[in-house]
Every structure is written in C-alpha cells, then in structure tokens.
C-alpha cells in the first residue's frame, strides 16, 4: 500500500523533532512537498500531534488496554498520528488513517508491531473520555500549569493552556515602502512556511506579539541602535524601517550570516561577556534567549522538552546579557529587555536583580488575552 506524501512528511518530521529539531524549521527547510496541499496536511498532523501529545499518549494506553505499553518510538509516533487523525481531524477517511499508520510502522522496520497499531486504531473513535488529570485535559506538563496558576491565577492559566492548543494566526509585516497586501493575497502560505519573496520581498511573516516590542524603543531616524541577540533578524528589520544606524549581534555565526541582506553592521559575539564596542548606543534591544513558553502554540515541542530546572540556567545567562548591554547604553538612552517567556524569573526577576536597570515601564502580552505569542518587555532608561 502506498503511503501519502503528507503522512510520510509528518512521520519523518516528527522523528527529527524527537531528536531535538523544531517542527517549524524542519517543515520550512526540509519537508516542503511539491503539492501545497500535502504540506498543509503534514503541517496539521505534525503540530496537532505535538500540541495534544499528552492526551494522545493517554489515549494509546486507554485503547491498548495496557497500563504502561512499551513502544518503540516509530510505533508510538504512528499511533499518535493515527489517533490524532481519527479523533481530532475532520474529513480524514478512517481507513486511510488506520491503514497508512500501519504501513508507516512497517516502513520503519517494526512490522511485528503492525497488528498492535491496527488493533488500537480500530478501537479509537470520537467518543467522550474522562481525562485522569488536568495535565491531560489541558495537554501540558503539570509543573508548567502549577507555575502559571501561581503567577496568573487558575482562570488565566486555563486560558493560556487553551490558547496553546489552537493553531496561531499568521501575521505579515509590510515594509514602509511597500504597497498594502492585496485582499486576495493569502497571509497563510503553504502552512505558514513559504516566506513571501520576489516582487513582494518587503513582506515578512512576523508574529504580532513580536512586532509589539520594537515600538517601545521609540526609535528616531539617525539613532545609533544595537540589537544584542539579533538573529534571525525580524526585530532588526523592523527597527531599520525608521532609518537608524544599526549594529546586530549574535553568538551563532550561521544565524548571523542569514542577516547579510540587511543594511546593518553584523558582529559575532557572546553577549554574556564584555561588549567590544568603543562607543555607546542611543537605543538597545536585548531580546534574550529564553524558555519560549509564550510561543507554545507555535512551538509546541517546547512543552515536552523544557524542565523547571532549565529556567534557572537561562536566568543566569539573561542577567549577564542585560548587565553587559547596559554598559553600552548612552546617557539618556533607552533599552528594551524582552523575552517570549511567561516565567516571572526570566522577566521581572531578571530586571529587578540587575544593578543599574532603571525600569520605567513593563508590558505583558499573554496568549488568550492578547493576539499572538506571549511576550514580556521592560523599558529601561539610563541616567
């Protein structure tokens, strides 16, 4: 039996996610199909499986009748995909979801498990189930829910988790010299992964939450601007719309070279160490590496990788980066510290603990309350 291109793409993409890849990058760079319909279906399966993974794993146990089934990764992956198609998607023929999941297991060299996969999927239906805990109900790790409940309250925590289970909207930013996007031109292109190019290259796919950060700098033409952790460059490009003199930095050279199309000086550096500049800057953006818990609708694999203990390591790095950036801020200058994290330790906890960080404004964007990804920003002014 032939396996559809969409399911092959989804299966192989999920395998690489299990090895540490990110689904959005993989689908854009490696797993685009010639037919956009196949890419779109692969996108829905991949992100659906990742968003609802906690529920899917419980359903595997429920339908298999085994309290702790020992499953090889390809077998579990095929079961997750099959159950997701059967229970969570419309207009997917049941025979296609079942039979192709069985074939995927055989293709992965686990033919002995094909009977199990077939039996479990033929039991999987759309009937109501009683989830054993809120971790399954909301399909998030319990430790994460506990943190958000303590910080935001139970109602907001549930709204955050629910927002993370929905497919996020795609936002296109139009450069200042570009005409408006025609109503007939879709903003969701091949599952959000084909960037606009050619005559429309002034358009960038950039989350609306991300777009809210740069305006806090109050940039003016001629300002000397430093972007400390710049790659992949969306916020740098947004800042350049104003007509500034910009320096963009990042620790990873390949990510930095991807920004060579911008009219900006590029510097590879480790921002946790003293900065090499002999001058100061009027405006500085410190968009630090973070846990990314504000982007779980867009990057659902983070839910299943992140541990609570990882946050303290990130916080130490964030404090060092902010401290170094403050040394490059001109008198009367303005610095914005930002994260796409929902964790207080990475946000208020960092700016409150760094000497010389005079905060004049803080801004929160929360999924389910505001549009787009979750973001935190603190505006800091030098004396």
N, C-alpha and C positions, 0 to 999 in steps of 0.2 A: 504493500500500500504506500502511495506517495504521501509525504508529509508536506503540508502547505508551507510556502516560504515564510509566511508570518509567524507560524509556530516554531519553525526552525530558528528564525531570528530571535524570537523571545527566549527560547530554551538556551541558545548559545550566549545571549546577552546575560541572562540570569546566572549562568555558570561563571562568567567573568566577574559579575557583581560579587558572587560568593568568594572570589579570590581577591577582593578589595577594590574592584573598579566601581565607577559611578555610572548609573544607567543612562543619564542624560548625555554624558560624554561618549559613552560607548555607542549609543544609538545614533548619535550625530556623526562620529568619526569612522565607525567600523561596521555598523549594522543597518545602514540605509538600503532598502530594497529598490529595484528599478521601478516597481509599481508603488506609488504613494499609498495606495490602499493597504498593501501588505505592511508597510512601515507603520501606518496608523493603527492597524490591528496589533502588531507586535508591541507598539508603544502602550496600548491599553492593557494588554496582558501583563507586560513587564511591570508597569507601575501599579496596576491593580494587585498583583501578587505581592509586591513589596509593601504597599500600604496596608493590606489586610493579612499580612503574613501570620500574625498571632492567631487570628481567627482560623485561617486555613490549616495551621498545624493542629489546632484543637479538633477541627473537623476531620482531619486524617485519622486521629485517634478515635473519634466518635464513630466514623463509618467503618473503620477496620475492626473495631471491637477489641483492639489490643491496647492496654493501658500505656505501654511505652514501646511502640514499634521501632525496631532497629532498622533504619532505612539508609541505604547509600544515598549520597547527595543527588545523583541524577534521578533516582526513584522519587525522592521527596520533591524534587523540583517538578517532575512531570505530574505528580499528584496535586501539588499546589496549583499548577497551571490548569489542570483539568477541572478541579473543583471550582476555581475562580470562574472559568468559562460557564460551568453549569449553573452556578448559584448567583453570580454577580453580574453576568452579562446577558443582554437580550439579543435575540436573533442569531444565536450560535446554535446550530443543529447539535443535539446531544450526541448523535453517533459520531460526528466529526471530533468533538471534544474528547470523547472516550477513545475512539479508535486511534486517533493521531497521538494521544498521550501514550498509549501502549506502544506505538511504533517508535516514539522518541526514546522510551526505555530500552527497546531492542537496539536502536541505533547507538545508544550509549554503552552497549555491551552488557546489559543487565537483563538478558532475555528471561532468566529464571524468575524475575520479579514481574513479568508482564501479566501473569494471572492475577497477582495481588492488585496491581493497578487497575485492571479491568473490573475486578470484583468491587473494589472500593468505589470507583467512579460510577458504576451502575447502581450503587446504593445512594449516591449523592443526589439530592434533589433540592427543591426550593422550600421545603417545609421548615416551619419555625423551629428553632433550637433554643435552649436555655443556656446562655453563656455562664461558665462557672465563676467568673470574677469580672471586675471592671477592666482588667487588663485585656481580656478577650473582647468584652463589649466595645471598648474603645480602640482596640488593636494597637496598644502602646505598652512599653515596659512599665511595670508598676512603680519602679523607683522614679521614673520621669513624671508620672501622674502625681505622685506624692509631693514632689518638689513644686510642681505647678499649683497644686491645691494649696500648699502652704503659702506660696507667694501671691497668687491671684484670687484664691477662693475656689470653692467647688464648682460653682456655676461657670466661671470663666475658664477653669481647667477643662471642663467638658466641652465648651465651645471651641477651645484651642484644638483639642483632640479631634473633634468632629471636622473642623476645617482642614486638618491634615489628611483626612481621608477623602477629600474631594479633589478632583483634578483642577489645578490652578489655572486661572485665566492667563493668556499670553498678551503681553503689552509690548507695543512697538514704539520706540522713541524716534521722532523725526528731527533731524538736524536743523539748525536755524535757517539754512539756505535752501532747504528742500521744500517743495510744494507739499500740501497735505496728502495723506494717504487716501486714494480713492475709496469710496464706499465698497466698490466691487473687489478691492484687493484684500484677500483674507489676511488676518494677523496671525492665524494659526496655520503654519505651513508644514506639511508632512509630519504632523505630530510635534510641532514646535522645534524641529531640529534643523530645518534648512534655513540658514540665515539669508536674508534678502541680499542680493548682490547685483552687479551690473549697473544699469542706469538708476537703480534705487539704493545704491550702496550707502547713502546718507541715513538709511533707516537701520536701527539696531533693536534687537529683541532685548529688553531690559525690564526687569520686574518693577512695578510701580512703587513698591516699598524701597527698592534700591534707588530709584530716581528721586526719592524724597530727601536723601542725605546731603547731596552737594549744595542745594539751595541754602542750607544752614550756614555755609561758609560766607555767604554774602560777597561773592566774588565780583570784582570790578575789572574792567579792561586795564591791562598793564600790571596787575598784581603778580608778584613772584609767588608761585604756587608749588608746593611739594606734596606728592602723593607717596606716602611711605611704603604701603603694601599695595601696589597698583594693579598687578595682573588679576584678571585678564584684561582690564582696561576700560570697562564700561563707565565707571565714575570719572576716570581721567578724561575720556572722550566727552562726557557731559560737561566737565569743567572747562574744556577747551572751547566750548561754544561761546564763552564770554570774551575770549581774546586775551588770555593770560599768557605769562611766560612760565612754562611748566617743566618740572623735573619729576619723573616717575621712577620708582624703585621697586625691586622685588628680589627675593633671595634665590628664586629659581630662574636660571638663565633661559631655558626654553620658553617659559611662560612670558618672559620679558621680551624676547625677540618677536613674539607674536604681535607686539605693540609697535613695531617699527613703522607701521603705516601712519602713525600719529605724528604730528609736528611737535615733538616733545623730546627732551633730553632723557635718555634711559641710563639708569645706574643700577648695576647688580650689587646688592649689599645685604648684610644681615642686620635688620633694623633693631635687634636686641643689643647691638654693640654701638659704640660712639659713631655718630654720623660723620662722613668725610668732607662736609661742606665748609668752605671758608666764609660763608655768608649766611644771612638769616632770611626767612621767608615771611611774606605777609599773611599767607594762608597755608594751612597744613591739614591734609586729610590723613587720619590714622584709622583706616578700615582694617582692623586686625584679624588675623586668623582666629577662628572661634569654633565652638561646638556645632554651630549651624542649626540649632534647634528651632529657629524661626523659619526654616526652609523645608520642613519635613513633608509638606505636600509636594514639593518639587524634588526633594532628595530623600525619599522615604527610607533608603537603606541606612541612613544615619541612625535611625531609631534602634536598629538591631546591632549596630557596631559600638555605639557610644556607651561607656560605663561612667557611673558617677565619679569614679576616681580620676577619669581623664580630665575633668574640668579643672581640678587644682593645678595640673601641669600647664594647661592653657593659660590660666590666670597669671602664673608667674611670667610666662612669655609676654602676655599682654601688658603687664606692668612695666617690664623692661622696655618694650617698644614705645609706650607712651612717654616714659621718662626721657628716653633719647630724643624723641620728636620734640618735646618741649624745649630742649636746648637750642633748637634751630628756629624757634618762633620769634619773630621781630617784636620789639616793644609795641604794644597796642595791636598786635596781630590777633588772629582768630584761628583756633584749631578745633576740628571736629573729630572726636573719638567715636567710632561706630562699630557695631557688631550686628550679625544676623542671628544672635543668640537670644533666648528667652531667660537665661540664667542670671540671677542678680549678681552672683560672684563675678561674672565676666563683664558686667555693666557698671552699675553704681559702685559695686565693691572695688572695681579697679580704679575708677577716677577718684573715689574718696580716699584711697590709700596712697596715691602718688603725690609726692610733695611738689608744690607749685602748680597743681592743676586747679585753677580757679574756675569753677563751673558756673556759668550764668544761665544755662537752660538745659533741660533734658527732654528728650522726646522718645515716646514708646509707640511702636506700631505692633498690634497683636493680630495674628490670623483669626478670622472670625469676627473681629471688631472693625478693623480697617481692611481695605483691599490689599491683596498681595501678600508677600512674605512678611514675617515678623522682623523688626529692626529696633535697635536701641541706638540713640545718639546723644552725646553730651557735647555742648558747645563750651569751649574753654577760651578765655581771653587772657592774654599776658598783661602784666602791669606796664 
